[in-house]
Amino acid sequence: MRVDQLVPAYHRGDAIGDTALHMRDFLRSKGFIADIYCLDRDKGLEGEGLPFAEFPPAGKGDVTILHFALPSPLTAGLARQAGRKVIVYHNITPERFFAPHSAEMARICRVGREELASLVPSVDLALADSEYNRRELADLGFPRTDVLPLFIDFRKYDTPASDFVRGLYRDGRVNILFVGRIAPNKRIEDLIKVVFYYKKYISPLVRLIVVGKTSSLPKYFESLVRLADEFYLKPEEIAFTGHVPDEEMFALYKASDVFLSMSEHEGFCLPLVESMLFDLPIVAYDAAAVPFTLDGSGVLVGTKRPDLVAELVARVAGSAELRQRIVEGQKRRLERFRGMDLGGFLLGRIKELVP
């Protein structure tokens, strides 16, 4: 019996790629014939991800799994397969966030959601990596939905953090960290407003650190740079690091005092889990998948008022007792993540599909 996976773009270190590889290795260990087929792949992954053009048609007793995160020819490719068909939905950002900045990105998001809806009649099981995403699938009309436990490779966090980078940022300032793509749904502008208030009314010794690619949406990034300039934030008060190696990113988690997210749309938000791993207290806007990922840990806020959020951040950063209480709650949530059994869940669903 074959259980194959389809991935539009197979990248090393990518959450979707890592999940697909983990699933493939688990399925092979259980005696299934299992491969990953993709439209594009990183150099060096030729032996791990096979070209979709070489994908053999599935038989009636086979299962084909599509990791869905963007529109691609794989959508139609899945629909015409025989056997059982499954999607793992990793979310698509609503087009409204991109419309003011990129017509092309807005179009891709719109088409992606249209393609997702087109699969409702042909998919036997629709899985999602968060309860938020699962509810979106149910609202679209997929008759059978469930949450697939997210695969997190905790071993990667054993990589030693850069002592140099950590020391560079431990200079007496309160470091407010955000990790994620520089994209409009992340609402980086709200972070800048919080830091401006903090600097003006609480303490000038503050720094916003934003870790993430700045090249994905140049128009949006340029608007953030202009906003920081309008607020007279100096380079030592706001740092856009771009993409950094793991050892540097881990050092920034360790050097920071609070992880702050004002994002309005997340399908899961892995940096929340990473903050838990590094004992970094979390303050996050209550939206989309964030409350599901935190599941009672961290501090959720229901306002975008910069004054209220800044005062809360200052309280968390300045109180060792409050910080410890938050971190203890996050540790309990982290243990629940560690206890999730992706392999067992996956095997159970396959046996239900193909008894």
WOSUL-V652905 format. One record per pair of residues at least 24 apart in sequence whose ideal C-beta (glycine too) atoms are under 10 Angstrom apart, sorted by the first residue. I is the first residue (numbers start at 0). J is the second residue. Records with the same first field share a line. If there is no record, write none. Layout:
I->J, J
This chain:
0->26, 30, 31, 32, 33, 58, 60, 61, 62, 82, 349, 353
1->26, 31, 32, 33, 34, 55, 57, 58, 60, 61, 62, 63, 82
2->26, 27, 29, 31, 32, 33, 34, 57, 61, 62, 63, 64, 82, 83, 85, 345, 346, 349, 352, 353
3->31, 32, 33, 34, 35, 36, 49, 54, 55, 57, 61, 62, 63, 64, 65, 80, 82
4->33, 34, 35, 36, 37, 48, 62, 63, 64, 65, 66, 85, 87
5->35, 36, 37, 38, 51, 54, 63, 64, 65, 66, 67, 71, 72, 73, 74, 76, 77, 80, 86, 87
6->35, 36, 37, 38, 39, 40, 48, 51, 64, 65, 66, 67, 68, 71, 73, 87
7->37, 38, 39, 51, 65, 66, 67, 68, 69, 70, 71, 72, 73, 74
8->37, 38, 39, 40, 41, 48, 66, 68, 69, 71
9->35, 36, 37, 38, 39, 40, 41, 44, 47, 48, 49, 66
10->37, 39, 40, 41, 44, 48
11->40, 41, 42, 43, 44, 47, 48
12->41, 152, 155, 245
13->41, 68
14->68, 89, 128, 149, 150, 151, 152, 267, 269
15->66, 67, 68, 87, 89, 128, 150
16->40, 41, 44, 47, 48, 66
17->150, 151, 152, 155
18->66, 87, 89, 128, 147, 148, 149, 150, 151, 152, 341
19->47, 48, 64, 66, 87, 150
20->44, 47, 48, 150, 152
21->150, 151, 152, 341, 342, 345
22->64, 66, 87, 147, 150, 341, 342, 345
23->47, 48, 64
24->342
25->150, 341, 342, 343, 345, 346
26->62, 64, 342, 345, 346, 349
28->342
29->342, 345, 346, 349
31->61, 62, 346, 349
32->61
33->62, 64
35->64, 66
36->63, 65, 73, 76
37->66, 71, 73
38->71, 72, 73, 76
39->71
51->76
54->80
56->80, 81, 82
57->81, 82, 83, 84
58->82
59->83, 353
60->353
61->353
62->123, 124, 348, 349, 352, 353
63->123
64->124, 126, 147, 345, 349
65->118, 122
66->126, 128
67->91, 111, 114, 115, 118, 122, 125, 126, 127, 132, 136
68->111, 115, 266
69->107, 108, 110, 111, 114, 115
70->106, 107, 108, 109, 110, 111, 112, 113, 114, 115
71->110, 111, 114
73->114
74->110, 111, 113, 114, 115, 117, 118, 121
75->114, 117, 118
77->118, 121, 122
78->114, 117, 118, 120, 121, 122
79->121
80->121
82->123, 352, 353
83->122, 123, 124, 348, 349, 351, 352, 353
84->118, 121, 122, 123, 124, 125, 352
85->122, 123, 124, 125, 126, 143, 147, 345, 348, 349, 352
86->115, 118, 121, 122, 123, 124, 125, 126, 127, 136, 141, 144
87->124, 125, 126, 127, 128, 132, 147, 345
88->115, 118, 125, 126, 127, 128, 129, 132, 133, 135, 136, 139, 141, 144, 147, 266
89->127, 128, 129, 132, 149, 266, 267
90->115, 127, 128, 129, 131, 132, 135, 264, 265, 266, 267, 287, 288
91->115, 132, 135, 264, 266
92->180, 182, 183, 184, 185, 263, 264, 265, 266, 287
93->184, 263, 264, 287
95->183, 184, 264
96->182, 183, 184, 185, 186, 219, 263, 264
97->182, 183, 184, 216, 219
98->183
99->183, 218, 219, 222
100->182, 183, 216, 217, 218, 219, 220, 221, 222
101->182, 183, 215, 216, 217, 218, 219
104->182, 183, 215, 216, 218, 219
108->184
112->139
115->139, 141
116->140, 141
123->348, 351, 352, 353
124->348, 349, 351, 352
126->344, 345, 348
127->266, 267, 288
128->266, 267, 269, 288, 292, 341
129->265, 266, 267, 268, 287, 288, 289, 291, 292
130->267, 288, 290, 291, 292, 294
131->264, 265, 266, 267, 268, 286, 287, 288, 289, 290, 291, 292
132->265, 266, 267, 287, 288, 291
133->291
134->288, 291
135->266, 287, 288
143->348, 351, 352
145->344, 347, 348
146->291, 339, 344
147->339, 341, 344, 345, 348
148->336, 338, 339, 340, 341, 342, 343, 344, 345
149->267, 269, 272, 292, 336, 339, 341
150->339, 341, 342, 345
151->269, 272, 273, 276, 333, 336, 337, 339, 341
153->272, 276, 333, 336, 337
155->245, 249, 273
156->245, 249, 252, 272, 273, 276, 277
157->249
158->244, 245, 246, 248, 249
159->245, 246, 249, 250
160->245, 246, 247, 248, 249, 250, 251, 252, 253, 254, 277
161->243, 244, 245, 246, 247, 248, 249, 250, 251, 253, 254
162->246, 250, 253
163->246, 247, 250
164->240, 243, 244, 246, 247, 248, 249, 250, 251, 253, 254
165->246, 247, 249, 250, 251, 252, 253, 254, 255
166->250, 254
167->247, 250, 251, 254
168->206, 208, 238, 250, 251, 253, 254, 255
169->250, 253, 254, 255
170->204, 206, 235, 254
171->204, 206
172->202, 203, 204, 205, 206, 207, 208, 235, 236, 254, 256
173->197, 201, 202, 204, 205, 206, 207, 255, 256, 257, 312, 313, 315, 316, 317
174->205, 206, 207, 208, 238, 251, 252, 253, 254, 255, 256, 257, 258, 279, 316
175->205, 206, 207, 208, 209, 237, 255, 256, 257, 258, 259, 282, 309, 312, 313, 316
176->206, 207, 208, 209, 210, 238, 248, 251, 252, 254, 255, 256, 257, 258, 259, 260, 270, 274, 277, 279, 281
177->207, 208, 209, 210, 211, 255, 257, 258, 259, 260, 261, 262, 270, 283
178->208, 209, 210, 211, 240, 243, 248, 251, 252, 255, 258, 260, 268, 269, 270, 271, 273, 274
179->209, 210, 211, 212, 260, 262, 265, 268, 269, 270
180->211, 212, 213, 215, 216, 242
181->209, 210, 211, 212, 213, 214, 215, 216, 217, 219, 220, 223, 239, 241
182->211, 212, 215, 216, 219, 220, 262, 264
183->216, 218, 219, 222, 223, 263, 264
184->262, 263, 264, 265, 286, 287
185->209, 211, 219, 260, 261, 262, 263, 264, 265, 268
186->260, 261, 262, 263, 264, 284, 286, 303
187->211, 219, 220, 222, 223, 226, 227, 237, 239, 261, 262
188->219, 222, 223, 226, 227, 261
189->259, 260, 261, 262, 263, 284, 303, 304, 305, 308
190->223, 237, 259, 260, 261, 262, 305, 308
191->223, 224, 226, 227, 229, 230, 232, 236, 237, 261, 305
192->226, 230, 261, 303, 304, 305, 306, 308, 309
193->259, 261, 282, 303, 304, 305, 306, 307, 308, 309, 310, 311, 312
194->227, 230, 232, 236, 237, 259, 305, 309, 312
195->226, 227, 229, 230, 231, 232, 236, 237, 305, 309
196->230, 304, 305, 306, 307, 308, 309, 310, 312, 313
197->236, 305, 306, 308, 309, 310, 312, 313, 316
198->230, 231, 232, 233, 236, 237, 309
199->230, 231, 309
200->305, 306, 309, 310, 313
201->306, 309, 310, 312, 313, 314, 316, 317
202->313, 316, 317
203->233, 236
204->235, 236
205->232, 236, 237, 256, 309, 312, 313, 316
206->232, 233, 234, 235, 236, 237, 238, 254, 255, 256
207->232, 236, 237, 238, 239, 259
208->237, 238, 239, 240, 251, 252, 254, 255, 258
209->237, 238, 239, 240, 241
210->238, 239, 240, 241, 242, 243, 247, 248, 251, 252, 255, 270
211->239, 240, 241, 242, 243, 248, 270
212->241, 242
213->239, 240, 241, 242
214->241, 242
248->273, 277
249->273, 276, 277
250->277
251->277, 279
252->276, 277, 278, 279
253->277, 278, 279
254->279
255->279, 280, 316
256->280, 312, 313, 315, 316, 317, 322
257->281, 282, 298, 311, 312, 313, 314, 315, 316, 322, 325
258->282, 283, 297, 312, 315, 329
259->283, 284, 298, 300, 308, 309, 311, 312, 315
260->284, 286, 289, 293, 297, 300
261->286, 300, 303, 305, 308
262->286, 287, 288, 289
263->287, 289, 303
264->288, 289
265->289, 291, 292
266->292
267->291, 292
268->292, 293
271->296, 297, 329, 332
272->329, 332, 333, 336
274->326, 329, 333
275->326, 328, 329, 330, 331, 332, 333, 334, 336
276->329, 330, 333, 336, 337
277->326, 329
278->322, 323, 325, 326, 327, 329, 330, 333
279->322, 325, 326, 329
280->312, 315, 316, 318, 321, 322, 323, 324, 325, 326, 328, 329
281->315, 325, 326, 328, 329, 332
282->308, 311, 312, 314, 315, 316, 325
284->308
292->332, 336
293->328, 329, 332
294->328, 331, 332, 335, 336
295->328, 329, 331, 332, 335
296->325, 326, 327, 328, 329, 330, 331, 332, 333, 335
297->325, 326, 328, 329, 332
298->325, 328
